[in-house]
Amino acid sequence: MPKTSARLLSLLSLLQTRRDWPGALLAERLDISSRTVRRDIDRLRELGYPIVAFKGPDGGYRLEAGTELPPLLFDDEQAIALAIALQIATTTGADIAEAAARALNTVRQVMPARLRHRIDTLQVIAVERPGIRPDPQADGGVLMALSAAVHAREVLRFDYTPVTPAGADDNGVRTPPRRVQPHHLVTWGGRWYLVAWDLDREDWRTFRADRITPRTPTGPRFTPRELPAGDVAAFVVSKFWNSDRSGNWPCRGEVILGLPAAAVSPYTRDGIVEELGPNRCRLILNSWSWLSLAAAIGRFDADIEVVGPAELKDAFARMARRYTDATT
């Protein structure tokens, strides 16, 4: 039987891989008795892990979300992915560089030497385009508030700082708060935007997140309207690109990536990234050919779900065959 500390880590790792674990199956996987499983579950609870028992023919245990952050357990691949994501976070349009750097230092301190060496060899550097002023950064707390309102489908009130031309004086004029139905939080050209229906102007609008100051509380829930362009990608393109330029791309594809939007947006300046959750985002990207589009998407180290069109799925299949042939 493994030592108690190692056994607890193994038990916690199993609990994180699926929602429900029958007690008998846990005992079998760990090669211990059901009584020992119960004792180890109690020890994990004492450490702060919210583990609940469920009844039934295959009664067992479930690891749920808690109100406090207990010690976390990552395998080697998860730890490396977390460290990379934290480095990338310092290059995004969200004002979280300092917090990400502190989190990266904390993660690095508890890593084994073999993992620290791999992380230390990776340096993510943000290179600014010559002659281009860096974009203002969107506050991380603002992005979280906007995302929460989008997913909850709640009316959002916020103060919006208008664009003041260089050298002009705003004369202290303050615009009234905006009331909108938030629909999508996206990135375009390195900036974060909120796509929303403006209730007072009765029209669709895009708002730069770095100019938004949310007000609380949020308003009532609403039924989402249909975007005039059919989808968020077409709508954003129509706002920021003229029709001639948008028509130059013969291929446009849509995928779901198993990565947060903040980890994808720095590498898709001409693409559209929509946040779907903590570790999922929608990417709409254009290219001159389907194979080049598949290759551009394939550079992300993440699970890929092709939404469409069929030509993009065929391109991934062709690339898969080529890569397989290259290894034989």
DATAGI-V483007 format. One record per backbone hydrogen bond with DSSP energy under -1.0 kcal/mol. CO is the residue of the C=O (numbers start at 1). NH is the residue of the N-H. If there is no record, write none. Layout:
CO | NH
CO | NH
This chain:
3 | 7
4 | 8
5 | 9
6 | 10
7 | 11
8 | 12
9 | 13
10 | 14
11 | 15
12 | 16
14 | 17
21 | 61
22 | 26
23 | 27
24 | 28
25 | 29
26 | 30
27 | 32
33 | 37
34 | 38
35 | 39
36 | 40
37 | 41
38 | 42
39 | 43
40 | 44
41 | 45
42 | 46
43 | 47
44 | 49
45 | 48
49 | 51
50 | 64
52 | 62
54 | 60
56 | 59
59 | 23
60 | 54
61 | 21
62 | 52
75 | 79
76 | 80
77 | 81
78 | 82
79 | 83
80 | 84
81 | 85
82 | 86
83 | 87
84 | 88
85 | 89
88 | 91
93 | 138
94 | 96
96 | 100
97 | 101
98 | 102
99 | 103
100 | 104
101 | 105
102 | 106
103 | 107
104 | 108
105 | 109
108 | 111
112 | 116
113 | 117
114 | 118
115 | 119
116 | 120
117 | 121
119 | 122
129 | 132
138 | 95
139 | 143
140 | 144
141 | 145
142 | 146
143 | 147
144 | 148
145 | 149
146 | 150
147 | 151
148 | 152
149 | 153
149 | 154
153 | 222
155 | 219
156 | 180
157 | 215
158 | 178
159 | 213
165 | 168
170 | 173
178 | 158
179 | 199
180 | 156
181 | 197
184 | 195
185 | 275
186 | 193
187 | 273
188 | 191
191 | 188
192 | 209
193 | 186
194 | 207
195 | 183
195 | 184
196 | 205
197 | 181
198 | 202
198 | 203
203 | 198
205 | 196
207 | 194
208 | 211
209 | 212
211 | 161
213 | 159
220 | 155
227 | 230
231 | 235
232 | 236
233 | 237
234 | 238
235 | 239
236 | 240
237 | 241
242 | 246
243 | 247
245 | 248
251 | 287
253 | 285
254 | 307
254 | 308
255 | 283
256 | 305
257 | 259
257 | 281
260 | 263
261 | 265
264 | 267
265 | 268
268 | 271
269 | 189
272 | 284
273 | 187
274 | 282
280 | 276
280 | 277
281 | 257
282 | 274
283 | 255
284 | 272
285 | 253
287 | 251
289 | 293
290 | 294
291 | 295
292 | 296
293 | 297
294 | 298
297 | 300
300 | 302
303 | 258
305 | 256
308 | 254
309 | 313
310 | 314
311 | 315
312 | 316
313 | 317
314 | 318
315 | 319
316 | 320
317 | 321
318 | 322
319 | 323
320 | 324
321 | 325
322 | 326
325 | 328
